[in-house]
Amino acid sequence: MLTTTGAFTGFSVSDPERARDFYGRVLGLDIVDGGMGGISQLTLPGGATVILYPKENHEPATYTVLNLEVPDVAAAIRELADEGLEPLRYDAMPQDADGAMRGHGPDIAWFEDPFGNVFSVIAD
């Protein structure tokens, strides 16, 4: 069996400075410049880390790259709307007028970062 000492994940962005602003200022996450050619490190609540790396030919991930646990999904939707973000709508998901899916597990709403990567706010 593989012996590991930790783990992290990562995803690409096309503009490291804009990513630091979005993930730090808009989402309120702890993000630092990794000092390696535009790589940044997010430290999530609970201590997990995510590496954001620049990619010239960036293509948005085809999956949700980050799920942010929040105490109130409706309040999070309003806060993100104040930053100009609107929930994504999925035909296959029963979402309410606010864009949240409720009653099928934890309440959840999906958004895109400035690079087209999908993240969610999900009830903790």
C-alpha beads as a LAMMPS data file, in Angstrom:
LAMMPS data file: protein, C-alpha beads

124 atoms
123 bonds

1 atom types
1 bond types

-500.0 500.0 xlo xhi
-500.0 500.0 ylo yhi
-500.0 500.0 zlo zhi

Masses

1 110.0

Atoms # bond

1 1 1 0.000 0.000 0.000
2 1 1 1.195 3.520 -0.782
3 1 1 2.405 5.502 2.219
4 1 1 1.461 9.177 2.022
5 1 1 2.299 12.122 4.235
6 1 1 -0.391 14.492 2.965
7 1 1 -2.340 15.461 -0.097
8 1 1 -3.539 18.484 -2.024
9 1 1 -5.357 19.180 -5.222
10 1 1 -5.142 21.888 -7.843
11 1 1 -6.680 23.413 -10.909
12 1 1 -5.666 25.873 -13.589
13 1 1 -6.452 29.551 -14.099
14 1 1 -5.445 31.898 -16.885
15 1 1 -4.551 34.948 -14.742
16 1 1 -2.845 34.367 -11.368
17 1 1 -3.342 37.931 -10.088
18 1 1 -7.037 37.908 -10.909
19 1 1 -7.316 34.483 -9.249
20 1 1 -5.710 35.794 -6.049
21 1 1 -8.174 38.709 -6.006
22 1 1 -11.205 36.522 -6.668
23 1 1 -10.412 33.697 -4.266
24 1 1 -9.052 36.040 -1.595
25 1 1 -11.272 39.125 -1.738
26 1 1 -14.506 37.773 -3.213
27 1 1 -14.572 34.319 -1.617
28 1 1 -12.642 35.296 1.518
29 1 1 -10.203 32.404 1.345
30 1 1 -6.588 32.506 2.518
31 1 1 -4.472 32.662 -0.650
32 1 1 -0.778 33.353 -1.028
33 1 1 1.554 33.692 -3.976
34 1 1 3.530 30.478 -4.146
35 1 1 6.450 32.345 -5.696
36 1 1 6.841 29.828 -8.495
37 1 1 5.809 31.351 -11.790
38 1 1 2.337 32.470 -10.772
39 1 1 1.365 29.460 -8.681
40 1 1 -0.851 30.356 -5.718
41 1 1 -1.845 28.314 -2.712
42 1 1 -5.305 28.394 -1.156
43 1 1 -5.620 27.262 2.429
44 1 1 -9.179 26.169 3.064
45 1 1 -11.012 26.174 6.390
46 1 1 -9.847 23.000 8.103
47 1 1 -6.346 23.287 6.646
48 1 1 -6.608 21.566 3.263
49 1 1 -4.658 23.205 0.452
50 1 1 -5.418 23.808 -3.196
51 1 1 -2.830 24.894 -5.750
52 1 1 -3.917 27.329 -8.470
53 1 1 -1.541 27.237 -11.384
54 1 1 -1.418 29.421 -14.487
55 1 1 -2.009 27.735 -17.779
56 1 1 -1.699 29.684 -21.008
57 1 1 -4.212 27.502 -22.831
58 1 1 -6.484 27.157 -19.776
59 1 1 -9.754 25.367 -20.317
60 1 1 -12.304 25.350 -17.491
61 1 1 -12.624 22.126 -15.555
62 1 1 -15.621 20.002 -16.523
63 1 1 -16.474 19.340 -12.864
64 1 1 -16.944 21.299 -9.640
65 1 1 -13.414 22.200 -8.526
66 1 1 -14.291 23.486 -5.053
67 1 1 -17.224 23.057 -2.648
68 1 1 -17.408 25.756 0.016
69 1 1 -19.392 24.825 3.103
70 1 1 -21.510 27.719 4.357
71 1 1 -23.996 28.072 7.222
72 1 1 -26.678 29.647 4.987
73 1 1 -26.793 28.977 1.237
74 1 1 -29.397 31.710 0.612
75 1 1 -27.194 34.297 2.349
76 1 1 -24.152 33.104 0.382
77 1 1 -26.086 33.457 -2.886
78 1 1 -26.973 37.053 -1.942
79 1 1 -23.370 37.863 -0.974
80 1 1 -22.060 36.482 -4.255
81 1 1 -24.770 38.379 -6.173
82 1 1 -23.396 41.561 -4.564
83 1 1 -20.087 40.663 -6.260
84 1 1 -21.828 40.228 -9.624
85 1 1 -22.032 36.421 -9.556
86 1 1 -25.194 34.573 -10.506
87 1 1 -25.858 30.898 -9.813
88 1 1 -25.442 28.498 -12.699
89 1 1 -28.590 26.748 -13.888
90 1 1 -28.567 23.083 -14.800
91 1 1 -31.488 21.567 -16.693
92 1 1 -31.115 18.268 -14.851
93 1 1 -31.133 19.889 -11.392
94 1 1 -34.330 21.038 -9.644
95 1 1 -33.228 24.544 -8.640
96 1 1 -35.427 27.190 -7.032
97 1 1 -35.862 30.802 -8.152
98 1 1 -32.668 31.765 -6.286
99 1 1 -30.655 29.096 -8.108
100 1 1 -30.277 26.711 -5.167
101 1 1 -31.089 23.023 -5.225
102 1 1 -32.900 22.143 -2.012
103 1 1 -34.388 18.954 -0.616
104 1 1 -32.036 16.589 -2.449
105 1 1 -29.262 16.385 0.114
106 1 1 -27.627 19.538 1.466
107 1 1 -28.778 22.827 -0.092
108 1 1 -26.324 23.780 -2.840
109 1 1 -25.768 26.399 -5.548
110 1 1 -23.093 26.460 -8.253
111 1 1 -21.139 29.404 -9.656
112 1 1 -18.236 30.028 -12.028
113 1 1 -14.968 31.700 -11.109
114 1 1 -13.587 34.285 -13.587
115 1 1 -11.932 31.434 -15.520
116 1 1 -15.034 29.301 -16.004
117 1 1 -14.175 26.798 -13.263
118 1 1 -17.258 25.754 -11.294
119 1 1 -17.423 26.058 -7.513
120 1 1 -20.339 25.591 -5.157
121 1 1 -21.667 26.890 -1.888
122 1 1 -23.170 24.011 0.051
123 1 1 -24.895 23.859 3.426
124 1 1 -22.620 22.619 6.174

Bonds

1 1 1 2
2 1 2 3
3 1 3 4
4 1 4 5
5 1 5 6
6 1 6 7
7 1 7 8
8 1 8 9
9 1 9 10
10 1 10 11
11 1 11 12
12 1 12 13
13 1 13 14
14 1 14 15
15 1 15 16
16 1 16 17
17 1 17 18
18 1 18 19
19 1 19 20
20 1 20 21
21 1 21 22
22 1 22 23
23 1 23 24
24 1 24 25
25 1 25 26
26 1 26 27
27 1 27 28
28 1 28 29
29 1 29 30
30 1 30 31
31 1 31 32
32 1 32 33
33 1 33 34
34 1 34 35
35 1 35 36
36 1 36 37
37 1 37 38
38 1 38 39
39 1 39 40
40 1 40 41
41 1 41 42
42 1 42 43
43 1 43 44
44 1 44 45
45 1 45 46
46 1 46 47
47 1 47 48
48 1 48 49
49 1 49 50
50 1 50 51
51 1 51 52
52 1 52 53
53 1 53 54
54 1 54 55
55 1 55 56
56 1 56 57
57 1 57 58
58 1 58 59
59 1 59 60
60 1 60 61
61 1 61 62
62 1 62 63
63 1 63 64
64 1 64 65
65 1 65 66
66 1 66 67
67 1 67 68
68 1 68 69
69 1 69 70
70 1 70 71
71 1 71 72
72 1 72 73
73 1 73 74
74 1 74 75
75 1 75 76
76 1 76 77
77 1 77 78
78 1 78 79
79 1 79 80
80 1 80 81
81 1 81 82
82 1 82 83
83 1 83 84
84 1 84 85
85 1 85 86
86 1 86 87
87 1 87 88
88 1 88 89
89 1 89 90
90 1 90 91
91 1 91 92
92 1 92 93
93 1 93 94
94 1 94 95
95 1 95 96
96 1 96 97
97 1 97 98
98 1 98 99
99 1 99 100
100 1 100 101
101 1 101 102
102 1 102 103
103 1 103 104
104 1 104 105
105 1 105 106
106 1 106 107
107 1 107 108
108 1 108 109
109 1 109 110
110 1 110 111
111 1 111 112
112 1 112 113
113 1 113 114
114 1 114 115
115 1 115 116
116 1 116 117
117 1 117 118
118 1 118 119
119 1 119 120
120 1 120 121
121 1 121 122
122 1 122 123
123 1 123 124
